[in-house]
Amino acid sequence: MVPYGVRCAMKALHSLAMWPMTRISAQLNRPYRTVFDVCNEPSTPRPKRQGLKVYESPQLRRLIDEIEASPTARRLNYTALAMRCDVPASNSTISRYLRSKGYRRCVAVAKPFLTDQQRLARLDWAIQHQNWTVDEWKRIIWTDESAFHIGGQQRVFVTRTRAQRYEPSCLSPRFQKAPHVMVWAAFCGGYKCWPPVVWDPAWGKMTSSSFCDRVLPGLRDFNEEVALELQYSLAPEHQKPIVMMDNAPCHRAVGTQLALSEARIELLSWPANSPDLNPIENVWNDMKRRISERRPRPTTRESMKDAILEEWDHFDEKQLESYVESLPRRIEMVINSGGRITQW
């Protein structure tokens, strides 16, 4: 730290006496760099930057009112939102204001929408199964179909606070309009079916008939394999596998139900629109994330099929069991939320 008197002497010799800095350095026995910094510093200290000002006005408040009142407004970018609310402000001003109130642009979580009837059905189902043990959940064969979009997953952005992540107006519905590869798979505890069924477009849509022809044989074989494995790993009362299937039309069709009954496959009752209760959804999410991180990304149906089979094969027993062991926590969250969609 240079004393105040020495600083004044340096500045006076440089600006008034016109001494060069090298002479001042030698005369005052100070480093040249110190003399240079003192002689070139401003005469008055620069004010510290306090950050950009966040403006408050009734007009800006209308933005939040519109966002909270309309799910459509949440999905608008800041330019469109300002035009809708007739607010003459720039994007940066709107962004600073909304951030000061806790609002940000975030990717909408892809979850199904629930009616009140579906919400109550989920709550009733969770209450009925809240006392199930992990061993009881390990005998469930979790099945599902999923679409892997070629070229990446579609994203929807919404304006929301951190606490509003799972509110219905902040969710994104699940659509399958983009080119995709449909896959069916199943697992039970740490056991997984192999290979998963990659749906061929030549088979047409997944109907009751095509499901029974293409998927049911693999499900029947896997059900028999699991029954043998459970004899050595679980107590006698938990050795019979139960198959979980969602309420897709091809699953609920009379022909499918008769075929399942003939194959002696016992089904688990399942509430509609409840992917957060199905552990295989976590497997799908992990697989999609890993595939999206591949370089280069799969851009054809064949390359996507190969990537799906590789990623499915990479899941080990501990990963699958960890998803099943989370069922008691999932059910507790459904009960605490009154049947609403949870983070799972």
GUFI-568525 format. One record per residue (C-alpha): residue number from 0; residue in one letter; x negated, y negated, z. Coordinates in Angstrom, 3 decimals, m for minus. Each point is the difference from the previous one (the first is absolute). Layout:
{pt NUM; "A"; {X; Y; Z}}
...
This chain:
{pt 0; "M"; {0.000; 0.000; 0.000}}
{pt 1; "V"; {m1.523; m3.342; m1.061}}
{pt 2; "P"; {0.358; m2.752; 2.659}}
{pt 3; "Y"; {2.236; m2.917; m0.911}}
{pt 4; "G"; {m2.846; m2.564; 0.085}}
{pt 5; "V"; {m2.173; 2.072; m2.320}}
{pt 6; "R"; {2.894; 0.434; m2.434}}
{pt 7; "C"; {0.526; m3.757; m0.126}}
{pt 8; "A"; {m3.731; m0.556; m0.591}}
{pt 9; "M"; {m0.022; 2.473; m2.897}}
{pt 10; "K"; {2.973; m1.665; m1.682}}
{pt 11; "A"; {m1.406; m3.514; 0.522}}
{pt 12; "L"; {m3.405; 0.875; m1.433}}
{pt 13; "H"; {1.568; 1.694; m3.010}}
{pt 14; "S"; {2.772; m2.496; m0.846}}
{pt 15; "L"; {m1.491; m3.307; 1.209}}
{pt 16; "A"; {m3.782; 0.452; m0.170}}
{pt 17; "M"; {0.319; 2.202; m3.103}}
{pt 18; "W"; {m2.480; 2.525; 1.357}}
{pt 19; "P"; {m0.119; 3.334; m1.811}}
{pt 20; "M"; {1.103; 2.987; 1.992}}
{pt 21; "T"; {m3.471; 1.557; 0.003}}
{pt 22; "R"; {m1.418; m3.107; 1.740}}
{pt 23; "I"; {2.854; m0.019; 2.556}}
{pt 24; "S"; {m0.656; 3.681; 0.714}}
{pt 25; "A"; {m3.694; m0.605; 0.612}}
{pt 26; "Q"; {0.569; m3.188; 2.036}}
{pt 27; "L"; {2.628; 1.506; 2.336}}
{pt 28; "N"; {m1.537; 3.491; 0.028}}
{pt 29; "R"; {3.254; 1.624; m1.132}}
{pt 30; "P"; {0.577; 2.719; m2.630}}
{pt 31; "Y"; {0.728; m1.315; m3.468}}
{pt 32; "R"; {3.288; 1.966; m0.170}}
{pt 33; "T"; {1.221; m1.658; 3.203}}
{pt 34; "V"; {m0.800; m3.454; m1.403}}
{pt 35; "F"; {1.764; 0.885; m3.260}}
{pt 36; "D"; {3.179; 1.182; 1.779}}
{pt 37; "V"; {0.164; m3.030; 2.308}}
{pt 38; "C"; {m0.586; m2.547; m2.769}}
{pt 39; "N"; {2.661; 1.572; m2.243}}
{pt 40; "E"; {2.736; 0.568; 2.571}}
{pt 41; "P"; {3.067; m2.237; m0.311}}
{pt 42; "S"; {0.170; m3.132; 2.110}}
{pt 43; "T"; {3.222; 1.230; 1.624}}
{pt 44; "P"; {0.722; 3.673; 0.776}}
{pt 45; "R"; {2.256; 1.822; m2.442}}
{pt 46; "P"; {3.373; 0.816; 1.550}}
{pt 47; "K"; {0.567; 3.669; 0.665}}
{pt 48; "R"; {2.474; 1.625; m2.351}}
{pt 49; "Q"; {3.190; 0.832; 1.849}}
{pt 50; "G"; {1.580; 2.129; m2.742}}
{pt 51; "L"; {2.779; m0.824; m2.408}}
{pt 52; "K"; {3.056; m1.620; 1.480}}
{pt 53; "V"; {3.170; 2.096; 0.152}}
{pt 54; "Y"; {2.960; m2.205; m0.818}}
{pt 55; "E"; {3.340; 0.332; 1.755}}
{pt 56; "S"; {3.208; m1.073; m1.668}}
{pt 57; "P"; {3.640; 1.090; m0.300}}
{pt 58; "Q"; {m0.686; 0.810; m3.657}}
{pt 59; "L"; {m2.722; 2.494; 0.854}}
{pt 60; "R"; {2.188; 1.477; 2.713}}
{pt 61; "R"; {2.507; 0.880; m2.744}}
{pt 62; "L"; {m2.553; 2.472; m1.382}}
{pt 63; "I"; {0.135; 2.121; 3.155}}
{pt 64; "D"; {3.794; m0.266; 0.193}}
{pt 65; "E"; {0.268; 1.275; m3.585}}
{pt 66; "I"; {m2.496; 2.828; 0.576}}
{pt 67; "E"; {1.886; 1.216; 3.079}}
{pt 68; "A"; {3.411; m0.299; m1.667}}
{pt 69; "S"; {m0.733; 1.666; m3.351}}
{pt 70; "P"; {m1.926; 3.219; m0.783}}
{pt 71; "T"; {m0.396; m1.319; m3.544}}
{pt 72; "A"; {m1.789; m3.109; 1.256}}
{pt 73; "R"; {m2.550; 2.149; 1.835}}
{pt 74; "R"; {m1.132; 1.442; m3.326}}
{pt 75; "L"; {m0.494; m3.366; m1.738}}
{pt 76; "N"; {m3.482; m1.462; m0.382}}
{pt 77; "Y"; {m0.582; m3.429; 1.544}}
{pt 78; "T"; {0.633; m1.887; m3.252}}
{pt 79; "A"; {3.381; 1.649; m0.560}}
{pt 80; "L"; {0.880; m0.348; 3.687}}
{pt 81; "A"; {m0.717; m3.750; m0.081}}
{pt 82; "M"; {2.185; m0.420; m3.096}}
{pt 83; "R"; {2.818; 2.011; 1.578}}
{pt 84; "C"; {m0.073; m2.119; 3.175}}
{pt 85; "D"; {m0.671; m3.271; m1.890}}
{pt 86; "V"; {m3.144; m0.677; 2.048}}
{pt 87; "P"; {m2.546; m2.268; m1.768}}
{pt 88; "A"; {m3.139; 1.619; 1.444}}
{pt 89; "S"; {m3.025; 1.765; m1.442}}
{pt 90; "N"; {m0.722; 3.686; 0.449}}
{pt 91; "S"; {m2.860; m0.772; 2.399}}
{pt 92; "T"; {2.240; m2.199; 2.162}}
{pt 93; "I"; {2.707; 2.676; 0.115}}
{pt 94; "S"; {m2.562; 2.683; 0.783}}
{pt 95; "R"; {m1.521; m2.003; 2.896}}
{pt 96; "Y"; {3.418; m0.808; 1.422}}
{pt 97; "L"; {1.279; 3.593; m0.139}}
{pt 98; "R"; {m3.253; 1.351; 1.451}}
{pt 99; "S"; {0.295; m2.438; 2.897}}
{pt 100; "K"; {3.410; 1.563; 0.700}}
{pt 101; "G"; {m1.306; 3.588; m0.302}}
{pt 102; "Y"; {1.184; 0.750; m3.563}}
{pt 103; "R"; {m2.226; 1.585; m2.657}}
{pt 104; "R"; {0.285; 1.617; m3.403}}
{pt 105; "C"; {m0.263; 3.768; 0.558}}
{pt 106; "V"; {0.564; 3.170; m1.983}}
{pt 107; "A"; {3.476; 1.322; 0.774}}
{pt 108; "V"; {0.026; 3.418; 1.654}}
{pt 109; "A"; {1.637; 2.583; m2.275}}
{pt 110; "K"; {2.827; 1.450; 2.090}}
{pt 111; "P"; {3.575; 1.036; m0.828}}
{pt 112; "F"; {2.875; m2.219; 1.062}}
{pt 113; "L"; {2.393; 1.340; 2.649}}
{pt 114; "T"; {3.728; m0.402; 0.375}}
{pt 115; "D"; {1.444; m0.167; 3.513}}
{pt 116; "Q"; {1.307; 3.544; m0.423}}
{pt 117; "Q"; {m3.447; 1.275; m0.994}}
{pt 118; "R"; {m1.631; m1.845; 2.879}}
{pt 119; "L"; {2.340; 1.587; 2.523}}
{pt 120; "A"; {m0.517; 3.433; m1.560}}
{pt 121; "R"; {m3.772; m0.431; 0.376}}
{pt 122; "L"; {0.472; m0.994; 3.632}}
{pt 123; "D"; {2.200; 3.040; 0.725}}
{pt 124; "W"; {m2.509; 2.328; m1.683}}
{pt 125; "A"; {m2.896; m1.474; 1.997}}
{pt 126; "I"; {1.887; 0.395; 3.282}}
{pt 127; "Q"; {0.791; 3.645; m0.826}}
{pt 128; "H"; {m3.687; 0.759; m0.690}}
{pt 129; "Q"; {m1.723; m2.197; 2.577}}
{pt 130; "N"; {m0.813; 2.968; 2.267}}
{pt 131; "W"; {m1.592; 2.155; m2.687}}
{pt 132; "T"; {m3.582; 1.022; 0.757}}
{pt 133; "V"; {m2.924; m0.237; m2.425}}
{pt 134; "D"; {0.120; 3.805; m0.463}}
{pt 135; "E"; {3.608; m0.270; m1.141}}
{pt 136; "W"; {m0.984; m2.642; m2.568}}
{pt 137; "K"; {m2.912; 2.151; m1.199}}
{pt 138; "R"; {2.381; 2.631; m1.334}}
{pt 139; "I"; {1.719; m2.521; m2.288}}
{pt 140; "I"; {m0.916; 0.224; m3.691}}
{pt 141; "W"; {m0.110; m3.642; m1.160}}
{pt 142; "T"; {0.896; m0.413; m3.676}}
{pt 143; "D"; {0.431; m2.969; m2.280}}
{pt 144; "E"; {m0.411; m1.368; m3.517}}
{pt 145; "S"; {m2.007; m3.127; m0.741}}
{pt 146; "A"; {m0.740; m2.145; m3.060}}
{pt 147; "F"; {m3.599; m0.962; m0.737}}
{pt 148; "H"; {0.029; m3.057; m2.269}}
{pt 149; "I"; {m2.480; 0.050; m2.837}}
{pt 150; "G"; {m2.031; m3.200; 0.119}}
{pt 151; "G"; {0.658; m0.804; 3.659}}
{pt 152; "Q"; {2.884; m0.607; 2.391}}
{pt 153; "Q"; {2.431; m2.919; m0.372}}
{pt 154; "R"; {m0.074; m2.678; 2.707}}
{pt 155; "V"; {2.559; m2.581; 1.135}}
{pt 156; "F"; {m1.019; m3.046; 2.066}}
{pt 157; "V"; {2.170; m1.633; 2.684}}
{pt 158; "T"; {m0.403; m2.966; 2.346}}
{pt 159; "R"; {0.325; 1.133; 3.609}}
{pt 160; "T"; {m1.438; m0.126; 3.506}}
{pt 161; "R"; {m2.012; 2.834; 1.535}}
{pt 162; "A"; {2.971; 1.153; 2.091}}
{pt 163; "Q"; {2.326; 0.200; m3.036}}
{pt 164; "R"; {m1.944; 2.716; m1.848}}
{pt 165; "Y"; {2.724; 2.653; 0.268}}
{pt 166; "E"; {3.075; m2.221; m0.150}}
{pt 167; "P"; {2.336; 1.061; m2.845}}
{pt 168; "S"; {m0.458; m3.278; m1.900}}
{pt 169; "C"; {m3.797; 0.501; m0.012}}
{pt 170; "L"; {0.022; 3.554; m1.368}}
{pt 171; "S"; {m0.469; 1.069; m3.588}}
{pt 172; "P"; {2.312; 2.676; m1.452}}
{pt 173; "R"; {m1.556; 3.035; m1.637}}
{pt 174; "F"; {0.393; 0.054; m3.752}}
{pt 175; "Q"; {m1.511; 2.455; m2.488}}
{pt 176; "K"; {0.366; m1.887; m3.291}}
{pt 177; "A"; {m3.707; m0.208; m0.860}}
{pt 178; "P"; {m1.771; 2.926; m1.736}}
{pt 179; "H"; {m0.723; 2.555; 2.678}}
{pt 180; "V"; {m0.777; 3.624; 0.796}}
{pt 181; "M"; {2.474; 1.781; 2.273}}
{pt 182; "V"; {m1.362; 2.527; 2.498}}
{pt 183; "W"; {1.626; 2.416; 2.471}}
{pt 184; "A"; {m1.974; 1.431; 2.916}}
{pt 185; "A"; {0.440; 1.458; 3.479}}
{pt 186; "F"; {m1.989; 0.643; 3.149}}
{pt 187; "C"; {0.608; 1.499; 3.450}}
{pt 188; "G"; {m2.268; m0.868; 2.903}}
{pt 189; "G"; {m3.477; 0.401; m1.457}}
{pt 190; "Y"; {1.099; 2.197; m2.951}}
{pt 191; "K"; {0.746; m1.461; m3.427}}
{pt 192; "C"; {1.507; 1.492; m3.126}}
{pt 193; "W"; {m2.210; 0.527; m3.026}}
{pt 194; "P"; {0.306; m1.120; m2.623}}
{pt 195; "P"; {2.462; m2.888; 0.310}}
{pt 196; "V"; {2.547; m0.166; m2.809}}
{pt 197; "V"; {m0.862; m2.755; m2.496}}
{pt 198; "W"; {3.196; m0.710; m1.876}}
{pt 199; "D"; {m0.220; 0.316; m3.785}}
{pt 200; "P"; {2.093; m2.557; m1.939}}
{pt 201; "A"; {1.017; 2.834; m2.324}}
{pt 202; "W"; {1.991; 1.453; 2.890}}
{pt 203; "G"; {2.303; m3.017; 0.002}}
{pt 204; "K"; {1.336; m1.626; 3.141}}
{pt 205; "M"; {m0.159; 1.837; 3.307}}
{pt 206; "T"; {3.459; 1.577; 0.252}}
{pt 207; "S"; {1.276; 2.871; 2.089}}
{pt 208; "S"; {m0.733; 2.459; m2.809}}
{pt 209; "S"; {m3.530; m1.256; m0.725}}
{pt 210; "F"; {m0.771; m0.191; 3.737}}
{pt 211; "C"; {0.998; 3.627; 0.491}}
{pt 212; "D"; {m2.013; 1.076; m3.061}}
{pt 213; "R"; {m3.181; m2.036; 0.575}}
{pt 214; "V"; {m0.261; m0.742; 3.723}}
{pt 215; "L"; {1.961; 2.640; 1.913}}
{pt 216; "P"; {m2.298; 2.956; m0.887}}
{pt 217; "G"; {m3.002; m1.816; 1.495}}
{pt 218; "L"; {2.002; m1.079; 3.044}}
{pt 219; "R"; {1.208; 3.563; 0.579}}
{pt 220; "D"; {m3.542; 1.387; m0.184}}
{pt 221; "F"; {m1.347; m2.720; 2.294}}
{pt 222; "N"; {2.809; 0.615; 2.490}}
{pt 223; "E"; {m0.982; 3.693; 0.175}}
{pt 224; "E"; {m3.695; m0.857; 0.414}}
{pt 225; "V"; {0.759; m2.419; 2.820}}
{pt 226; "A"; {2.194; 2.584; 1.759}}
{pt 227; "L"; {m2.975; 2.371; 0.098}}
{pt 228; "E"; {m2.383; m2.688; 1.254}}
{pt 229; "L"; {2.356; m1.163; 2.767}}
{pt 230; "Q"; {0.065; 3.510; 1.488}}
{pt 231; "Y"; {m3.612; m0.486; 1.099}}
{pt 232; "S"; {0.011; m3.684; 0.940}}
{pt 233; "L"; {3.289; m0.821; 1.785}}
{pt 234; "A"; {2.201; 1.459; 2.706}}
{pt 235; "P"; {2.645; 2.542; m1.120}}
{pt 236; "E"; {2.855; m2.507; 0.263}}
{pt 237; "H"; {m1.820; m2.351; m2.432}}
{pt 238; "Q"; {m1.101; 2.532; m2.619}}
{pt 239; "K"; {2.819; m0.471; m2.492}}
{pt 240; "P"; {m0.736; m2.835; m2.465}}
{pt 241; "I"; {2.614; m2.641; m0.783}}
{pt 242; "V"; {m0.119; m1.997; m3.229}}
{pt 243; "M"; {0.477; m3.751; m0.029}}
{pt 244; "M"; {1.537; m1.402; m3.199}}
{pt 245; "D"; {1.343; m3.498; m0.512}}
{pt 246; "N"; {3.441; m0.817; m1.364}}
{pt 247; "A"; {m0.911; m0.334; m3.680}}
{pt 248; "P"; {2.870; 1.077; m2.319}}
{pt 249; "C"; {m1.946; 3.009; m1.286}}
{pt 250; "H"; {m0.461; 1.168; 3.607}}
{pt 251; "R"; {3.621; m0.457; 1.071}}
{pt 252; "A"; {1.502; 1.634; m3.088}}
{pt 253; "V"; {2.083; 3.128; 0.598}}
{pt 254; "G"; {m2.208; 2.079; m2.298}}
{pt 255; "T"; {m3.124; m0.957; 1.925}}
{pt 256; "Q"; {1.600; 0.744; 3.351}}
{pt 257; "L"; {1.123; 3.444; m1.188}}
{pt 258; "A"; {m3.486; 0.777; m1.338}}
{pt 259; "L"; {m1.595; m1.043; 3.296}}
{pt 260; "S"; {2.459; 2.159; 1.922}}
{pt 261; "E"; {m0.751; 3.019; m2.206}}
{pt 262; "A"; {m3.735; m0.561; 0.616}}
{pt 263; "R"; {0.728; m0.038; 3.754}}
{pt 264; "I"; {m1.464; m3.462; 0.379}}
{pt 265; "E"; {1.260; m1.857; 3.073}}
{pt 266; "L"; {0.355; m3.778; m0.407}}
{pt 267; "L"; {m0.517; m2.787; 2.514}}
{pt 268; "S"; {2.820; m2.548; 0.174}}
{pt 269; "W"; {m1.346; m3.305; m1.278}}
{pt 270; "P"; {1.283; m3.609; 0.194}}
{pt 271; "A"; {0.163; m1.946; m3.254}}
{pt 272; "N"; {m2.691; m2.549; m0.910}}
{pt 273; "S"; {m2.476; 1.130; 2.648}}
{pt 274; "P"; {m3.445; 0.265; m1.617}}
{pt 275; "D"; {m1.586; m1.420; 3.162}}
{pt 276; "L"; {0.964; 3.246; 1.791}}
{pt 277; "N"; {m1.570; 2.247; m2.642}}
{pt 278; "P"; {m3.770; 0.508; 0.555}}
{pt 279; "I"; {m0.581; 0.900; m3.638}}
{pt 280; "E"; {0.663; m3.652; m0.864}}
{pt 281; "N"; {m3.258; m0.843; 1.779}}
{pt 282; "V"; {m1.755; 2.558; m2.175}}
{pt 283; "W"; {1.433; m1.639; m3.130}}
{pt 284; "N"; {m1.115; m3.447; 1.183}}
{pt 285; "D"; {m3.535; 1.199; 0.692}}
{pt 286; "M"; {m0.196; 1.717; m3.379}}
{pt 287; "K"; {1.248; m3.083; m1.855}}
{pt 288; "R"; {m2.492; m2.214; 1.813}}
{pt 289; "R"; {m2.885; 2.313; m0.825}}
{pt 290; "I"; {1.038; 0.286; m3.638}}
{pt 291; "S"; {0.340; m3.795; m0.314}}
{pt 292; "E"; {m3.573; m0.355; 1.310}}
{pt 293; "R"; {m1.393; 2.254; m2.711}}
{pt 294; "R"; {m2.203; m1.581; m2.655}}
{pt 295; "P"; {1.013; 0.344; m2.718}}
{pt 296; "R"; {3.670; 0.314; 0.914}}
{pt 297; "P"; {2.089; 2.755; m1.563}}
{pt 298; "T"; {1.676; m1.490; m3.071}}
{pt 299; "T"; {1.508; 3.111; m1.590}}
{pt 300; "R"; {2.362; 2.670; 1.204}}
{pt 301; "E"; {m2.693; 2.704; m0.099}}
{pt 302; "S"; {m2.552; m2.055; 1.941}}
{pt 303; "M"; {2.663; m0.876; 2.587}}
{pt 304; "K"; {0.969; 3.675; 0.324}}
{pt 305; "D"; {m3.646; 0.972; 0.583}}
{pt 306; "A"; {m0.403; m2.750; 2.607}}
{pt 307; "I"; {3.156; 1.099; 1.840}}
{pt 308; "L"; {m1.127; 3.629; 0.194}}
{pt 309; "E"; {m3.467; m1.023; 1.217}}
{pt 310; "E"; {1.315; m2.304; 2.713}}
{pt 311; "W"; {2.574; 2.561; 1.191}}
{pt 312; "D"; {m2.758; 2.584; 0.259}}
{pt 313; "H"; {m2.121; m2.402; 2.119}}
{pt 314; "F"; {2.469; m0.145; 2.900}}
{pt 315; "D"; {m1.203; 2.214; 2.818}}
{pt 316; "E"; {1.848; 1.655; 2.866}}
{pt 317; "K"; {m0.780; m2.682; 2.597}}
{pt 318; "Q"; {1.346; m2.820; m2.171}}
{pt 319; "L"; {3.291; 1.782; m0.611}}
{pt 320; "E"; {0.426; 1.019; 3.639}}
{pt 321; "S"; {m0.616; m3.572; 1.173}}
{pt 322; "Y"; {2.981; m1.166; m2.081}}
{pt 323; "V"; {2.241; 2.707; 1.492}}
{pt 324; "E"; {m1.148; m0.795; 3.547}}
{pt 325; "S"; {1.244; m3.574; m0.487}}
{pt 326; "L"; {3.658; 1.126; m0.246}}
{pt 327; "P"; {0.832; m0.654; 3.689}}
{pt 328; "R"; {m1.301; m3.577; m0.347}}
{pt 329; "R"; {1.938; m0.526; m3.227}}
{pt 330; "I"; {3.234; 1.158; 1.600}}
{pt 331; "E"; {m0.579; m2.222; 3.027}}
{pt 332; "M"; {m0.459; m3.005; m2.283}}
{pt 333; "V"; {3.209; 0.785; m1.895}}
{pt 334; "I"; {1.936; 0.192; 3.271}}
{pt 335; "N"; {m1.552; m3.235; 1.325}}
{pt 336; "S"; {0.829; m1.810; m3.266}}
{pt 337; "G"; {3.621; 1.168; m0.038}}
{pt 338; "G"; {m0.492; 2.165; m3.085}}
{pt 339; "R"; {m1.768; m2.585; m2.159}}
{pt 340; "I"; {m2.952; 0.657; m2.275}}
{pt 341; "T"; {m3.303; 0.254; 1.889}}
{pt 342; "Q"; {m3.635; m0.581; m0.901}}
{pt 343; "W"; {m0.543; 3.672; m0.874}}
